[in-house]
């Protein structure tokens, strides 16, 4: 009888331990890691590559999300524990948008969390890294240039360039302050305030018929909006600038404006132009500053549009 009691107690204890182990396995959290020095063929379960470089973090957030989806499928479609994806510090250049669907989601009890690793700063960038910067001279000015095959093929046009985390401004005239509209053309007393213009007269000496002026834009501010007007031509004798599209609203005498993105006005540090001379990108560098190994990258307003202007 005593043996039966011990057997019953032992069986109950064994069942309790087995149930506890199963519950612990179900509720223990799962962690995946992503790092710029990772590899999407690895397990993603280590924060850093191991000594033999045979395992470590993933290289992309997309791969980590796929791992969450697979784990969820293995558990019957519902996560049994919280999942965390840690992004290590660095810049992750994206070639396509990150898509997160219900297949990658958890529940209120067992959520999926994407977070920066400890005190590190990961950056998901839609830009593209530019390499191969070389010193050159354009119009007597020392600048840095880079060739971009996609630009030569007509597949890209970009407006922004970032160098080591600092934004390079498109070359502009004047470098500080604004010019003013001298006279508004093609208007009558019947012209409505919401009817814009394609041309206006400028003050003597404000604009020149530069050889690359047709690559530039006039940026004019009036009525609480900014109009970006691609330049067609500049007539110095008549002091008239003609643009490819109309301003958002009717222009007024005295409206402030500036000219942007013209090779001849690339005359100040941290200014850039795109698709000029024999180079596809030109950067006016600070004195003594080199960019051969810089982490410069560009971003497009519309990466699918070769002429996003």
Backbone bond lengths (Angstrom), bond angles and torsions (degrees), N, CA, C in turn:
res aa  C-N    CA-C-N  psi(-1)  N-CA   C-N-CA  omega(-1)  CA-C   N-CA-C  phi
1 X - - - 1.459 - - 1.524 110.27 -
2 X 1.356 115.22 -43.87 1.463 119.40 179.17 1.533 109.51 -63.13
3 X 1.312 116.79 -36.60 1.472 120.20 179.73 1.523 110.67 -64.78
4 X 1.361 116.99 -38.15 1.455 121.14 178.43 1.519 111.82 -65.10
5 X 1.346 115.75 -38.92 1.473 119.70 178.74 1.522 109.79 -63.37
6 X 1.336 116.36 -48.33 1.471 119.99 178.78 1.529 110.96 -59.25
7 X 1.354 116.43 -40.15 1.458 120.50 -179.59 1.524 110.91 -63.94
8 X 1.351 115.63 -41.24 1.469 119.86 179.94 1.517 110.62 -65.90
9 X 1.338 116.81 -42.92 1.458 120.71 179.19 1.525 110.62 -63.92
10 X 1.338 116.60 -43.09 1.460 120.93 179.29 1.522 111.82 -62.27
11 X 1.336 115.55 -40.69 1.461 119.47 179.55 1.528 110.77 -65.10
12 X 1.341 116.60 -43.08 1.469 121.34 179.59 1.520 110.74 -63.28
13 X 1.352 116.61 -41.21 1.465 120.49 179.41 1.518 110.76 -65.59
14 X 1.339 116.08 -39.58 1.448 120.40 179.28 1.523 110.84 -63.66
15 X 1.331 117.41 -44.13 1.460 121.44 178.58 1.520 110.52 -62.58
16 X 1.341 116.69 -42.85 1.471 121.35 -179.38 1.531 110.81 -62.05
17 X 1.331 116.52 -43.06 1.465 119.95 -179.94 1.525 111.13 -65.76
18 X 1.341 116.51 -42.03 1.453 120.12 179.77 1.523 111.07 -63.13
19 X 1.336 117.01 -43.01 1.462 121.04 178.75 1.514 110.37 -64.46
20 X 1.333 118.01 -41.06 1.459 121.94 179.78 1.516 111.23 -63.51
21 X 1.356 116.35 -41.59 1.456 120.06 179.40 1.527 110.60 -63.70
22 X 1.334 117.08 -42.68 1.457 121.20 179.18 1.518 110.75 -62.14
23 X 1.341 116.93 -44.24 1.467 120.15 179.54 1.522 111.02 -63.54
24 X 1.336 116.54 -40.19 1.464 120.37 179.51 1.519 110.78 -64.11
25 X 1.360 115.76 -39.81 1.456 119.71 178.74 1.525 110.89 -65.76
26 X 1.349 116.21 -36.65 1.447 119.37 -178.60 1.526 111.97 -69.94
27 X 1.346 118.16 -34.34 1.441 121.23 -172.84 1.523 113.69 -98.81
28 X 1.343 119.49 -8.31 1.460 120.68 178.63 1.520 108.73 -67.47
29 X 1.329 116.38 136.47 1.459 120.53 -175.55 1.527 111.03 -72.99
30 X 1.325 115.30 156.30 1.453 122.79 176.96 1.528 107.36 -116.76
31 X 1.315 116.49 134.82 1.458 121.06 -178.12 1.523 110.28 -124.80
32 X 1.333 115.19 131.72 1.453 121.79 172.57 1.527 108.41 -117.01
33 X 1.324 115.88 150.46 1.461 121.02 -178.54 1.529 109.82 -123.78
34 X 1.333 115.15 146.23 1.463 122.31 175.83 1.516 107.59 -128.64
35 X 1.335 117.75 132.97 1.462 121.68 -179.15 1.522 109.69 -144.05
36 X 1.323 116.05 154.46 1.473 120.33 -179.48 1.526 111.09 -66.85
37 X 1.322 117.93 -21.34 1.464 120.98 176.64 1.526 111.28 -102.84
38 X 1.333 115.50 21.52 1.455 120.20 -179.64 1.519 112.37 -87.06
39 X 1.337 114.60 -173.83 1.461 121.59 -178.37 1.526 107.64 -146.70
40 X 1.317 116.78 127.34 1.464 120.05 -177.81 1.516 113.66 -69.23
41 X 1.323 117.39 -8.49 1.466 119.85 176.59 1.522 111.40 -90.64
42 X 1.322 118.37 -5.56 1.465 122.33 178.32 1.529 110.54 -84.22
43 X 1.320 115.74 177.11 1.474 120.92 -176.37 1.514 112.92 -75.90
44 X 1.329 117.57 -24.94 1.451 120.74 -176.52 1.512 114.04 75.29
45 X 1.324 117.58 9.15 1.468 120.76 -176.27 1.524 113.10 -96.20
46 X 1.337 117.40 -3.91 1.459 121.27 178.78 1.527 109.67 -111.91
47 X 1.340 118.13 140.49 1.470 120.28 -179.77 1.526 113.63 -71.54
48 X 1.334 116.95 -20.88 1.459 121.92 179.84 1.522 109.20 -140.90
49 X 1.334 117.62 156.49 1.469 119.29 176.58 1.523 110.98 -61.19
50 X 1.335 116.85 144.58 1.462 119.34 177.15 1.530 109.67 -75.98
51 X 1.321 116.35 175.13 1.467 120.93 -174.02 1.519 113.05 -62.67
52 X 1.319 115.97 -33.31 1.464 119.86 -177.77 1.527 112.98 -89.58
53 X 1.322 116.62 0.19 1.461 121.94 179.66 1.526 112.11 57.80
54 X 1.340 115.14 37.26 1.458 119.91 178.43 1.524 112.15 -107.65
55 X 1.319 116.92 -9.57 1.468 120.97 -179.80 1.526 108.54 -157.83
56 X 1.320 114.64 157.31 1.458 119.51 -179.22 1.514 110.59 164.54
57 X 1.314 117.44 -156.52 1.465 121.45 -177.98 1.526 112.00 -75.22
58 X 1.331 115.20 163.62 1.459 120.08 171.29 1.526 108.92 -71.75
59 X 1.318 115.47 167.43 1.468 120.50 177.34 1.525 112.05 -98.49
60 X 1.332 117.38 -20.87 1.466 120.01 -175.40 1.525 111.47 -134.54
61 X 1.322 114.12 151.26 1.464 119.85 175.30 1.515 110.30 -66.02
62 X 1.320 117.61 -34.22 1.460 121.33 178.92 1.517 111.12 -57.98
63 X 1.329 117.03 -42.71 1.467 120.59 179.62 1.531 110.97 -66.97
64 X 1.321 117.44 -37.18 1.464 120.50 178.60 1.522 110.61 -65.07
65 X 1.323 116.75 -39.25 1.459 120.04 178.15 1.530 110.97 -66.52
66 X 1.325 116.51 -35.22 1.468 119.66 175.83 1.528 110.50 -63.89
67 X 1.335 116.21 -36.35 1.469 120.08 178.40 1.527 110.86 -65.82
68 X 1.325 116.75 -37.72 1.472 120.59 176.73 1.525 109.74 -64.85
69 X 1.306 117.10 -43.58 1.459 121.57 179.05 1.526 110.91 -60.23
70 X 1.344 116.75 -44.46 1.465 120.91 179.42 1.520 110.97 -63.23
71 X 1.340 116.99 -43.79 1.466 121.30 178.69 1.522 110.33 -59.94
72 X 1.313 116.14 -42.49 1.463 120.53 -179.67 1.523 111.00 -63.46
73 X 1.335 116.35 -41.13 1.467 120.51 178.50 1.523 110.80 -64.57
74 X 1.334 116.56 -38.98 1.467 120.80 179.28 1.524 112.01 -65.51
75 X 1.314 116.88 -23.32 1.463 121.60 -178.63 1.522 111.96 -100.77
76 X 1.320 116.15 20.89 1.451 120.52 174.27 1.516 114.92 82.40
77 X 1.320 117.77 17.16 1.462 119.89 176.82 1.508 114.77 96.57
78 X 1.340 117.71 -3.63 1.473 121.48 178.85 1.523 108.83 -137.30
79 X 1.312 116.77 125.66 1.464 120.11 179.65 1.525 111.20 -64.33
80 X 1.316 114.90 142.17 1.461 120.99 179.96 1.527 112.19 -106.69
81 X 1.326 116.08 4.27 1.462 120.67 177.92 1.528 108.80 -158.30
82 X 1.331 117.36 158.16 1.465 119.83 177.32 1.528 111.00 -68.31
83 X 1.328 116.05 147.04 1.458 121.78 179.67 1.525 109.08 -124.62
84 X 1.327 116.19 135.28 1.459 121.33 178.46 1.525 109.84 -124.54
85 X 1.327 116.27 132.68 1.463 122.30 173.29 1.520 107.32 -108.79
86 X 1.318 116.94 116.11 1.465 121.61 178.92 1.524 109.53 -99.38
87 X 1.322 116.06 128.85 1.455 122.25 175.33 1.520 108.89 -98.84
88 X 1.333 117.11 119.79 1.458 120.79 175.59 1.531 110.08 -72.25
89 X 1.313 116.75 163.73 1.446 121.26 -177.90 1.523 113.23 -64.95
90 X 1.331 116.74 151.15 1.462 121.83 179.63 1.516 111.69 132.95
91 X 1.319 116.11 177.42 1.466 122.15 -179.76 1.523 109.27 -103.09
92 X 1.317 115.89 126.18 1.457 122.31 177.97 1.538 107.61 -109.08
93 X 1.332 116.16 106.86 1.456 120.62 -178.73 1.525 109.00 -81.56
94 X 1.317 115.95 123.53 1.453 121.79 -176.52 1.522 110.61 -96.32
95 X 1.314 116.58 133.28 1.467 121.17 175.65 1.521 111.26 -96.58
96 X 1.327 116.67 -8.12 1.451 122.42 178.25 1.520 108.54 -156.97
97 X 1.324 119.00 160.77 1.467 120.41 -179.79 1.521 112.08 -63.53
98 X 1.336 115.72 150.01 1.465 121.25 172.98 1.526 107.86 -80.13
99 X 1.332 116.86 124.26 1.457 121.50 -178.82 1.522 109.66 -112.12
100 X 1.332 115.54 122.34 1.464 121.46 178.13 1.521 108.04 -119.02
101 X 1.311 116.38 120.41 1.459 122.63 -176.80 1.524 109.90 -117.53
102 X 1.337 118.13 174.79 1.462 120.20 175.71 1.525 113.28 -55.62
103 X 1.338 117.27 -24.69 1.466 120.12 178.45 1.519 112.23 -64.73
104 X 1.338 116.48 -21.54 1.459 120.46 179.87 1.527 111.85 -100.55
105 X 1.314 117.77 5.19 1.463 121.88 -171.72 1.521 112.13 -97.69
106 X 1.322 114.16 155.73 1.449 120.52 175.23 1.518 110.74 -104.20
107 X 1.331 115.75 -145.15 1.457 121.62 178.60 1.524 108.03 -129.28
108 X 1.314 116.15 176.55 1.464 119.95 177.86 1.526 110.83 -61.01
109 X 1.332 116.23 -36.69 1.460 120.65 -179.70 1.518 111.61 -79.11
110 X 1.322 116.55 -38.07 1.466 121.45 -178.52 1.541 109.12 -124.84
111 X 1.309 117.13 78.67 1.475 120.48 -175.95 1.528 112.57 -79.25
112 X 1.333 114.88 164.86 1.457 122.62 171.04 1.526 107.03 -106.74
113 X 1.319 116.73 123.13 1.458 122.24 -176.38 1.522 110.26 -117.49
114 X 1.328 116.47 132.53 1.468 122.63 173.37 1.516 106.80 -111.75
115 X 1.328 117.30 120.64 1.460 120.12 -173.36 1.519 111.42 -145.15
116 X 1.337 115.46 159.04 1.463 121.28 173.47 1.526 108.49 -70.49
117 X 1.305 116.85 145.02 1.464 122.04 -179.43 1.520 109.68 -78.22
118 X 1.330 115.51 115.86 1.467 122.83 177.25 1.523 111.48 47.14
119 X 1.325 118.30 -122.13 1.467 121.05 -176.83 1.527 112.65 -98.81
120 X 1.338 117.22 20.54 1.459 120.74 -177.84 1.535 111.03 -88.81
121 X 1.344 115.67 163.94 1.467 121.36 -174.54 1.529 110.68 -125.07
122 X 1.320 117.57 91.47 1.470 119.76 175.41 1.522 110.58 -81.24
123 X 1.333 116.44 147.11 1.458 122.29 178.86 1.524 108.77 -128.37
124 X 1.325 116.84 122.26 1.456 121.99 173.53 1.521 107.03 -94.12
125 X 1.317 117.04 112.58 1.462 121.55 -172.81 1.521 111.52 -114.74
126 X 1.326 115.16 133.40 1.458 120.88 173.78 1.520 111.96 -86.71
127 X 1.334 116.25 3.81 1.459 120.86 179.48 1.519 111.86 -80.58
128 X 1.304 115.48 179.47 1.455 121.84 177.40 1.522 108.74 -128.01
129 X 1.293 117.19 135.53 1.455 121.64 -178.28 1.525 110.42 -72.56
130 X 1.332 115.80 135.88 1.461 121.70 177.50 1.521 108.83 -111.41
131 X 1.309 117.45 127.27 1.461 122.34 179.86 1.525 109.01 -123.10
132 X 1.319 115.85 173.07 1.458 120.10 176.37 1.508 114.79 82.49
133 X 1.337 117.48 27.38 1.461 120.11 178.04 1.527 110.08 -67.04
134 X 1.339 115.87 136.03 1.459 120.99 179.96 1.531 109.81 -135.51
135 X 1.321 117.12 144.23 1.473 119.42 177.68 1.527 110.53 -71.10
136 X 1.316 116.14 140.15 1.458 121.19 178.72 1.523 108.73 -151.71
137 X 1.300 116.47 173.35 1.461 121.68 179.03 1.520 109.28 -125.27
138 X 1.319 116.38 126.13 1.455 122.33 179.81 1.526 108.00 -130.68
139 X 1.321 115.90 125.48 1.462 121.25 -178.27 1.527 112.13 54.75
140 X 1.331 115.01 36.79 1.454 119.57 178.44 1.508 114.71 77.66
141 X 1.327 117.92 4.69 1.461 121.03 -179.15 1.521 109.91 -111.64
142 X 1.318 115.81 138.14 1.459 120.87 177.83 1.523 109.02 -81.64
143 X 1.321 115.16 121.08 1.454 121.07 -179.24 1.524 109.01 -136.85
144 X 1.318 115.47 177.12 1.466 121.81 175.78 1.517 108.01 -113.17
145 X 1.341 115.27 136.57 1.453 120.01 -178.78 1.515 112.03 -126.80
146 X 1.320 115.88 153.10 1.470 121.85 177.23 1.519 109.05 -140.24
147 X 1.325 115.47 141.44 1.460 121.00 176.24 1.525 109.26 -97.98
148 X 1.329 116.05 135.27 1.462 121.88 -177.52 1.525 108.38 -125.75
149 X 1.334 118.46 108.19 1.471 121.16 -176.59 1.519 113.97 -52.92
150 X 1.344 117.48 -40.00 1.461 120.13 -177.81 1.526 111.92 -64.07
151 X 1.333 115.31 -29.36 1.464 119.27 178.53 1.525 109.82 -70.96
152 X 1.325 116.04 -44.06 1.459 120.00 178.46 1.522 111.48 -60.19
153 X 1.331 115.99 -31.27 1.462 120.32 -179.92 1.524 112.41 -83.56
154 X 1.332 116.44 -1.66 1.457 120.46 179.13 1.508 114.87 76.64
155 X 1.330 117.56 21.16 1.465 120.94 -177.05 1.523 113.52 -95.74
156 X 1.342 116.92 -13.35 1.463 118.88 -175.15 1.517 111.45 -137.15
157 X 1.321 114.15 144.47 1.466 122.68 166.94 1.518 105.76 -144.76
158 X 1.320 117.74 125.81 1.460 118.88 -176.97 1.519 111.23 -127.44
159 X 1.317 115.59 157.05 1.448 122.58 -176.29 1.521 113.61 -112.21
160 X 1.310 116.98 -16.04 1.457 118.92 -174.44 1.525 110.87 -126.14
161 X 1.337 115.48 142.39 1.459 121.92 176.37 1.516 108.07 -135.43
162 X 1.314 115.86 127.53 1.464 121.86 179.09 1.524 108.82 -114.80
163 X 1.320 117.02 131.64 1.463 122.48 -179.35 1.518 108.52 -122.11
164 X 1.341 115.58 114.20 1.468 121.14 -179.16 1.523 111.86 50.16
165 X 1.321 115.75 42.19 1.455 120.75 176.66 1.510 114.98 86.11
166 X 1.328 118.54 -2.29 1.461 121.67 -179.14 1.522 109.73 -111.41
167 X 1.331 115.85 134.93 1.461 120.46 -177.28 1.518 110.42 -80.46
168 X 1.338 115.90 129.18 1.456 121.62 173.79 1.526 107.90 -90.41
169 X 1.318 116.92 126.42 1.460 122.18 -175.91 1.523 110.10 -81.47
170 X 1.315 117.53 142.48 1.459 120.31 174.52 1.527 109.05 -61.35
171 X 1.333 115.40 136.90 1.462 120.17 -179.67 1.525 109.61 -51.79
172 X 1.354 116.85 133.67 1.458 119.84 -176.43 1.526 110.97 -140.12
173 X 1.324 114.42 159.95 1.462 122.09 177.60 1.529 108.20 -137.38
174 X 1.347 116.90 122.82 1.470 126.73 -2.62 1.529 111.06 -77.93
175 X 1.342 115.90 163.88 1.462 119.25 -179.05 1.523 111.93 -65.03
176 X 1.329 116.34 -30.83 1.463 121.47 177.21 1.524 108.74 -132.95
177 X 1.308 115.06 147.20 1.450 118.94 178.35 1.519 112.98 76.70
178 X 1.348 115.92 -161.48 1.455 121.05 -173.32 1.525 111.20 -140.97
179 X 1.337 114.95 160.10 1.446 122.75 167.68 1.534 106.69 -95.28
180 X 1.329 117.04 173.66 1.462 119.98 -179.34 1.522 111.04 -131.50
181 X 1.317 115.87 141.40 1.462 121.84 176.50 1.528 108.35 -63.42
182 X 1.342 116.14 125.83 1.469 119.90 -178.19 1.515 112.05 -86.80
183 X 1.341 116.81 -37.64 1.466 120.83 -178.66 1.517 109.11 -154.77
184 X 1.315 116.38 138.13 1.459 121.60 179.36 1.525 108.19 -96.07
185 X 1.314 117.05 126.96 1.460 122.67 -178.47 1.526 110.58 -101.72
186 X 1.320 115.20 164.95 1.474 122.21 175.40 1.519 113.26 59.57
187 X 1.336 116.59 37.43 1.462 120.33 175.54 1.526 108.93 -126.43
188 X 1.301 114.51 151.94 1.460 122.18 177.67 1.526 107.79 -132.96
189 X 1.322 117.43 170.63 1.470 118.84 176.58 1.526 112.75 -58.91
190 X 1.321 116.23 -19.36 1.472 119.20 -179.61 1.540 112.49 -89.54
191 X 1.324 117.85 -7.43 1.468 120.48 -178.85 1.519 109.96 -64.54
192 X 1.319 116.59 128.09 1.463 122.10 -179.07 1.535 110.79 -82.62
193 X 1.314 116.20 157.97 1.464 121.85 -176.84 1.529 112.01 -64.11
194 X 1.313 117.22 -23.87 1.467 120.53 -178.21 1.529 112.55 -94.56
195 X 1.326 117.70 7.05 1.459 122.16 179.00 1.531 109.54 -100.49
196 X 1.327 116.14 110.30 1.455 120.42 -175.21 1.512 113.77 -83.36
197 X 1.349 115.52 176.07 1.455 121.91 -179.51 1.524 110.86 -125.09
198 X 1.356 114.67 156.84 1.459 120.83 178.48 1.522 112.94 -99.10
199 X 1.330 117.96 -9.61 1.456 118.92 -177.99 1.526 110.02 -151.08
200 X 1.329 113.86 160.28 1.465 119.93 175.59 1.524 108.26 -157.00
201 X 1.308 115.76 166.10 1.458 121.36 178.66 1.523 109.32 -96.05
202 X 1.340 114.95 138.93 1.468 119.71 -179.55 1.528 110.96 -110.24
203 X 1.318 115.60 166.48 1.461 121.32 179.04 1.528 110.33 -69.66
204 X 1.324 116.71 151.26 1.456 122.63 179.86 1.527 110.76 -53.60
205 X 1.353 115.90 125.57 1.460 121.13 175.78 1.514 115.56 84.31
206 X 1.336 118.07 -5.24 1.477 119.57 -177.73 1.524 112.38 -69.59
207 X 1.324 118.08 -40.64 1.458 122.23 -178.72 1.523 110.24 -125.95
208 X 1.322 115.91 154.18 1.456 122.61 178.69 1.530 109.75 -124.66
209 X 1.326 115.74 158.31 1.464 120.18 175.91 1.523 108.71 -84.69
210 X 1.329 115.82 62.65 1.457 120.64 -178.64 1.529 110.45 -62.10
211 X 1.315 116.37 154.21 1.468 120.58 -176.33 1.520 112.63 -65.21
212 X 1.334 117.31 -26.73 1.471 120.21 -179.62 1.524 111.59 -108.81
213 X 1.330 117.36 19.97 1.463 119.28 -175.93 1.529 112.14 -64.96
214 X 1.332 117.67 -24.51 1.467 119.68 178.55 1.518 112.52 -72.97
215 X 1.341 117.35 -7.33 1.471 121.00 173.54 1.527 111.35 -91.47
216 X 1.326 115.73 -3.85 1.457 120.66 -173.52 1.525 112.46 -94.05
217 X 1.316 114.91 172.26 1.458 122.75 174.55 1.518 109.00 -129.79
218 X 1.319 116.05 144.84 1.461 121.90 168.29 1.527 106.35 -93.50
219 X 1.313 116.75 125.67 1.461 121.71 177.20 1.523 106.92 -109.56
220 X 1.327 116.11 107.26 1.461 120.80 -175.78 1.522 109.64 -116.53
221 X 1.331 115.61 138.26 1.460 121.74 -178.22 1.522 110.38 -110.42
222 X 1.332 116.80 125.38 1.461 120.27 171.10 1.521 109.54 -161.69
223 X 1.302 115.94 153.30 1.473 123.12 178.18 1.533 111.53 51.17
224 X 1.307 116.25 43.39 1.463 123.87 173.77 1.518 114.55 68.12
225 X 1.337 117.83 14.67 1.466 119.83 177.71 1.520 109.63 -131.09
226 X 1.318 114.77 166.10 1.461 122.52 178.16 1.529 108.23 -117.56
227 X 1.319 116.92 122.49 1.461 121.14 177.63 1.525 109.29 -102.58
228 X 1.328 116.71 127.73 1.468 121.98 176.31 1.519 107.75 -105.11
229 X 1.327 115.78 112.32 1.447 121.28 -170.66 1.531 110.23 -117.16
230 X 1.342 119.09 108.22 1.468 121.69 177.21 1.528 110.71 -59.23
231 X 1.314 116.86 130.25 1.457 121.54 -176.48 1.526 110.65 -79.76
232 X 1.333 116.31 133.93 1.457 122.49 174.16 1.523 109.50 -94.32
233 X 1.335 116.59 -49.38 1.472 120.31 178.71 1.521 109.90 -162.96
234 X 1.325 114.41 161.07 1.457 122.32 175.49 1.526 107.76 -122.76
235 X 1.311 117.01 123.97 1.463 122.98 177.77 1.527 106.98 -103.80
236 X 1.340 115.39 103.30 1.460 118.90 -177.27 1.519 112.32 -69.23
237 X 1.327 117.92 -35.86 1.462 120.32 -177.76 1.529 111.52 -65.56
238 X 1.329 116.53 -37.39 1.463 120.55 179.14 1.536 112.08 -95.12
239 X 1.330 115.41 -6.53 1.479 121.92 -177.67 1.536 110.39 55.90
240 X 1.334 115.18 47.16 1.460 120.29 -178.66 1.527 109.37 -124.15
241 X 1.324 115.75 133.42 1.461 121.28 172.82 1.521 107.56 -110.23
242 X 1.328 115.84 130.00 1.461 122.04 -179.50 1.515 109.61 -111.40
243 X 1.325 117.17 135.35 1.467 122.33 -175.73 1.527 110.98 -118.45
244 X 1.322 115.78 164.37 1.468 121.51 -175.69 1.517 112.86 -82.14
245 X 1.317 118.31 -16.61 1.462 120.00 178.36 1.527 110.18 -143.17
246 X 1.298 115.29 165.99 1.454 120.96 -176.61 1.529 111.56 -81.94
247 X 1.306 115.21 154.38 1.461 120.06 172.45 1.522 109.01 -66.89
248 X 1.311 116.46 158.86 1.467 120.06 -177.86 1.519 110.58 -61.50
249 X 1.334 116.76 -45.58 1.454 122.02 178.77 1.531 110.04 -125.59
250 X 1.305 116.71 172.71 1.454 122.66 178.27 1.526 110.09 -59.55
251 X 1.331 115.74 132.91 1.460 120.22 178.50 1.522 110.28 -80.00
252 X 1.329 115.30 155.69 1.453 122.03 177.41 1.515 109.65 -128.72
253 X 1.314 117.23 151.44 1.459 121.47 174.49 1.533 108.54 -59.50
254 X 1.334 114.80 133.03 1.459 119.50 179.91 1.511 114.44 94.61
255 X 1.332 117.56 -6.65 1.472 119.37 177.49 1.530 109.56 -58.72
256 X 1.331 118.75 132.43 1.472 120.81 179.47 1.526 111.40 -76.60
257 X 1.341 115.59 144.70 1.454 120.18 178.20 1.528 108.99 -154.47
258 X 1.325 115.43 166.94 1.461 121.50 170.48 1.520 108.51 -147.98
259 X 1.322 116.10 161.83 1.461 122.13 177.72 1.525 108.36 -101.95
260 X 1.342 116.12 138.16 1.462 120.55 -174.91 1.525 110.74 -131.80
261 X 1.350 115.26 142.87 1.464 123.28 171.90 1.520 112.88 71.95
262 X 1.319 115.73 61.69 1.457 122.73 176.39 1.525 107.10 -134.96
263 X 1.327 117.29 131.00 1.457 121.19 -174.06 1.521 112.30 -57.68
264 X 1.325 117.03 -39.32 1.471 120.50 -176.69 1.516 113.47 -66.34
265 X 1.336 118.88 -15.91 1.471 120.27 179.66 1.527 111.12 -105.09
266 X 1.334 117.05 14.78 1.461 121.36 175.07 1.528 107.80 -79.38
267 X 1.324 117.19 80.92 1.458 121.14 -169.90 1.519 114.41 -135.10
268 X 1.338 117.34 18.41 1.464 120.18 -179.85 1.526 109.28 -144.15
269 X 1.347 117.65 149.40 1.469 120.81 179.76 1.522 112.25 -58.47
270 X 1.329 114.63 148.42 1.460 123.85 178.68 1.525 111.96 64.23
271 X 1.353 115.43 29.61 1.452 120.01 171.54 1.523 108.09 -109.70
272 X 1.318 117.73 149.22 1.461 120.77 -179.10 1.511 110.97 -139.57
273 X 1.348 115.38 155.64 1.454 122.29 169.86 1.519 107.39 -134.50
274 X 1.305 115.57 161.04 1.465 121.33 -174.48 1.520 110.36 -124.05
275 X 1.342 115.60 138.22 1.451 120.79 172.82 1.508 114.58 65.78
276 X 1.356 116.94 43.46 1.453 120.57 -176.70 1.525 110.56 -119.56
277 X 1.336 116.14 156.60 1.463 123.13 177.11 1.527 109.72 51.73
278 X 1.343 117.12 -137.97 1.461 120.52 178.77 1.523 111.56 -93.51
279 X 1.334 115.70 7.24 1.462 121.33 -178.17 1.530 108.82 -114.22
280 X 1.324 115.27 157.12 1.453 119.83 177.63 1.512 112.32 -96.69
281 X 1.322 117.58 -16.26 1.462 121.74 175.42 1.519 108.09 -148.74
282 X 1.322 116.57 134.01 1.452 122.03 179.03 1.515 109.28 -127.18
283 X 1.326 116.10 135.84 1.462 122.21 -178.76 1.510 109.01 -128.72
284 X 1.327 116.08 125.73 1.462 121.13 175.00 1.523 107.05 -81.23
285 X 1.347 116.28 110.33 1.463 121.08 -173.56 1.519 111.79 -87.32
286 X 1.328 114.41 160.43 1.450 119.80 170.31 1.524 108.37 -72.25
287 X 1.319 116.62 152.42 1.461 120.44 -177.48 1.530 110.26 -57.61
288 X 1.347 116.00 129.24 1.454 120.95 176.95 1.510 114.05 79.61
289 X 1.338 117.55 4.22 1.452 120.09 -177.02 1.516 110.28 -99.09
290 X 1.338 117.89 132.28 1.453 122.05 179.16 1.510 111.15 -115.86
291 X 1.330 116.33 156.34 1.451 120.47 -175.92 1.524 113.24 -132.12
292 X 1.342 117.22 20.52 1.465 118.45 -177.67 1.523 111.68 -58.10
293 X 1.329 116.21 -39.34 1.458 119.73 -176.22 1.517 111.59 -114.33
294 X 1.321 116.99 21.63 1.458 119.63 -176.14 1.519 111.07 -74.32
295 X 1.320 115.16 157.86 1.450 120.63 176.50 1.533 108.29 -94.05
296 X 1.325 115.52 61.98 1.459 119.93 179.23 1.516 108.83 -87.76
297 X 1.307 115.70 141.36 1.448 118.61 176.83 1.513 109.82 -149.29
298 X 1.316 114.53 159.90 1.442 120.76 -176.73 1.519 109.54 -115.59
299 X 1.307 115.30 158.86 1.450 119.00 174.07 1.511 109.58 -136.72
300 X 1.330 116.51 146.34 1.456 121.97 -177.71 1.516 109.60 -110.48
301 X 1.327 116.33 147.48 1.450 119.68 172.37 1.528 109.67 -67.88
302 X 1.317 115.43 -35.67 1.458 121.13 178.47 1.527 107.91 -141.85
303 X 1.329 118.10 98.04 1.470 120.43 -174.66 1.522 113.86 -64.06
304 X 1.314 118.75 -12.65 1.457 121.16 179.71 1.524 112.19 -94.46
305 X 1.318 116.42 -3.15 1.460 119.80 -176.47 1.521 110.54 -110.18
306 X 1.344 118.84 116.88 1.445 121.17 -177.72 1.521 113.29 -71.74
307 X 1.324 118.05 -15.78 1.467 120.96 -178.21 1.524 109.74 -130.63
308 X 1.318 115.62 58.32 1.466 121.92 -179.94 1.519 107.85 -78.92
309 X 1.319 116.49 84.79 1.474 120.60 -173.67 1.514 110.15 -124.47
